[in-house]
Amino acid sequence: MDTWQAGIALRGTEIKVIREGKVQMQDAYANFRQGELFLVGLHISLYDSGTYNNHDVSRERKLLLTKRELKKLEKAAEERGVTIIPTKIYINDRGFCKVEIGLAKGKKEFDKRDTIRERDVVREMERGLR
């Protein structure tokens, strides 16, 4: 629905792993706690050359946004069926790690059935062409 660009608060070895591209965002989402936005479920692998100071792989990470953006996002997230999810993680020109987050609305049950039905029809048509 909408997208925002947010900074992310990282610890020592996390930025090195992100630069290597060892990040999984499959089950990640953003959650509000005490007026702040946290990224939950983002998996940043362990740094190979790290020591005992290596980071926790699946800790919650704080997203850095302005107060105006946080209020707008919190108001939108209170709506039923709307979730804040990360869509892209990248390093900007200045070397800072940024996360693109967006508002997503889940599918209804009948929408899921329609999608499955359409997928089955396409699969059957491909079988017929062979």
C-alpha positions in Angstrom: 0.0 0.0 0.0 2.7 2.5 1.1 6.4 2.3 1.6 8.9 4.1 3.8 12.7 4.2 4.1 13.9 3.5 7.6 17.3 3.3 9.3 18.1 0.2 11.4 20.0 0.1 14.7 22.6 -2.6 14.3 25.4 -4.0 16.5 29.1 -4.6 15.5 29.2 -7.6 13.3 25.7 -7.3 11.8 26.6 -4.7 9.2 29.5 -6.9 7.9 27.1 -9.8 7.5 24.5 -7.6 5.7 27.2 -6.4 3.3 27.9 -10.1 2.5 24.2 -10.5 1.8 23.5 -13.2 4.4 20.1 -11.9 5.5 16.7 -13.7 5.4 13.5 -11.6 5.5 10.9 -14.3 4.9 9.0 -14.2 8.2 10.0 -10.7 9.3 7.5 -8.0 10.3 7.5 -4.7 12.2 5.8 -4.3 15.6 5.2 -1.2 17.8 6.3 -1.3 21.4 6.1 1.8 23.6 5.9 4.1 20.7 8.9 2.7 18.9 9.0 0.4 15.9 11.0 -2.9 16.1 11.8 -5.4 13.3 10.9 -8.9 14.5 12.0 -12.1 12.8 14.8 -10.7 10.6 17.5 -13.4 10.5 21.1 -12.0 10.1 23.6 -14.9 10.0 26.6 -15.1 12.3 29.8 -13.4 11.2 32.4 -16.0 10.2 35.3 -14.1 11.6 33.5 -13.0 14.7 34.6 -13.7 18.3 32.6 -14.0 21.5 31.2 -10.5 20.7 29.2 -11.9 17.7 25.6 -10.7 17.5 22.4 -12.6 18.4 21.0 -14.0 15.1 17.3 -13.2 15.5 17.1 -10.3 18.0 14.6 -7.5 17.5 16.1 -4.5 15.8 14.9 -0.9 16.3 13.8 0.9 13.2 14.8 4.6 13.0 12.0 6.9 11.7 10.9 10.4 12.4 8.1 10.9 15.0 5.7 12.0 12.3 6.3 8.9 10.3 6.0 6.7 13.4 2.6 8.2 14.2 1.4 7.8 10.7 2.5 4.1 10.6 1.1 3.3 14.0 -2.3 4.8 13.0 -2.3 2.7 9.8 -1.1 -0.5 11.6 -4.1 -0.3 14.0 -6.4 -1.0 11.1 -7.5 -4.7 11.0 -5.5 -7.0 8.7 -2.7 -4.5 8.0 0.9 -5.5 8.8 4.2 -3.6 8.4 6.7 -5.7 6.6 10.3 -5.2 5.3 10.5 -5.3 1.5 14.2 -4.6 0.9 17.4 -4.1 2.8 20.3 -2.2 1.2 23.3 -0.1 1.9 22.9 3.5 0.7 25.5 5.9 -0.9 26.8 7.0 2.5 27.3 3.4 3.7 24.3 3.2 6.1 22.1 0.2 6.2 18.5 1.1 5.2 15.3 -1.0 5.3 12.4 -0.3 3.0 9.2 -1.1 4.9 5.7 -1.2 3.6 2.1 -1.7 4.7 0.7 -5.0 3.6 -2.9 -6.3 3.8 -3.4 -10.0 4.0 -5.6 -12.0 1.7 -9.1 -13.1 2.7 -10.0 -16.8 2.7 -12.0 -16.6 -0.6 -9.1 -14.7 -2.3 -6.8 -17.6 -1.3 -9.1 -20.1 -2.8 -9.3 -18.1 -6.1 -5.5 -18.0 -6.3 -5.2 -21.7 -5.8 -7.9 -22.4 -8.4 -6.2 -20.1 -10.9 -2.9 -21.8 -10.3 -4.5 -25.3 -10.8 -6.1 -24.1 -14.1 -2.7 -22.8 -15.4 -1.0 -26.1 -14.4 -3.6 -28.2 -16.2 -3.3 -26.1 -19.4 0.5 -26.5 -19.4 0.0 -30.3 -19.0 -2.4 -30.3 -22.0 0.2 -28.4 -24.2 2.9 -31.0 -23.5 
